[in-house]
Amino acid sequence: MKKTIAIIAAAGLATAANAQFNVNLGNLAVTDAGISVDLNGAGIPAASYTSFSVTADWVVGGGNPFSNEAIWAFTDAAFAPGVDDPALFTFYADPGVSPDALASGDPVSLTWNGFLSPNYSGGDSLFFNALQTFGGSDATWNNVDITLGFDSVMAPTSINLGANPSSSTSVPLNQGEITWFTFDVEGGAGGLDWSIDTFGSSNTGGSFGDDDTELALYDSAGNVIATNDDAIPGTNFLSELLSDDVGALADGTYYIAAGAFNSVFADAFDASSTSTAVGTTVLNVSFIPAPASLAMLGLGGLAAARRRR
């Protein structure tokens, strides 16, 4: 059963669209059934919020809870695990366990910081959903403080491939290394036939054999658009992203993260690898020019574009 409570206290509320929003929810009794707080009652000003900070002073309740079982999420509706389908909700943030949490019932101050994905527009529905995941347990989250801000994540140092690239780039691969690339889509080229792959890469010493790569595509805000491990699972352990699978890309700046198995890709340009593989990463990128440019190539160019794949 959903539980929705009124905001207990609000402090430091933003009064302008260019100021961060802050609200203090006071003390929340959080159970394994979850609790949802409707933040719209705090009057969130109209703005496009990109980041969050949440703090709470966690105190043990009944049923032997641990603080590393304390999780929460921002959604566009009240959410109760086991009752509602998560696919029906927009999740603006779902950060998991706080890095300060303990595998015990000891009191602790919990902090979560991160970026919203997608960005949240003030005035839209926004709920703070808190949960203790251990069955039959409950805890008190004291002095729950929420800040929505306009922080931006710093883009990683990247190899620039230019606009609407059609190129192949080879770089050395060291253990645990992620290589970043960046490119621009212009003139609608991202709405046509494009591909990004690691075909031709060679590496050895990985945990699952040789020539095994992983690939991710990011937007300019640091959000993951798509990832790929194996181009053809079971037969080709190199990686491939295609417009047929991912869809059109709007004009703008994009980033590619390439590594060997085992790589992990998350929002806020958070990419890491624990791979022991070494060798060479090859990145192949191909964008078909927009229709306005095809006339400059002549009919032969158009026919070649059709034959590319």
Secondary structure as UniProt FT lines:
FT   STRAND          4..5
FT   TURN            17..18
FT   STRAND          21..31
FT   TURN            32..33
FT   STRAND          35..38
FT   HELIX           39..42
FT   STRAND          48..60
FT   HELIX           67..69
FT   STRAND          70..75
FT   TURN            81..83
FT   HELIX           86..88
FT   STRAND          91..93
FT   TURN            99..100
FT   STRAND          108..121
FT   TURN            122..123
FT   STRAND          127..132
FT   TURN            135..136
FT   STRAND          138..149
FT   STRAND          159..163
FT   STRAND          166..173
FT   TURN            175..176
FT   STRAND          179..185
FT   TURN            187..188
FT   HELIX           189..191
FT   STRAND          194..197
FT   TURN            199..200
FT   STRAND          202..204
FT   TURN            207..208
FT   STRAND          213..219
FT   TURN            220..221
FT   STRAND          224..228
FT   TURN            233..235
FT   STRAND          240..242
FT   HELIX           243..246
FT   STRAND          252..260
FT   STRAND          263..266
FT   TURN            267..269
FT   STRAND          270..273
FT   STRAND          278..287
FT   HELIX           291..307
//
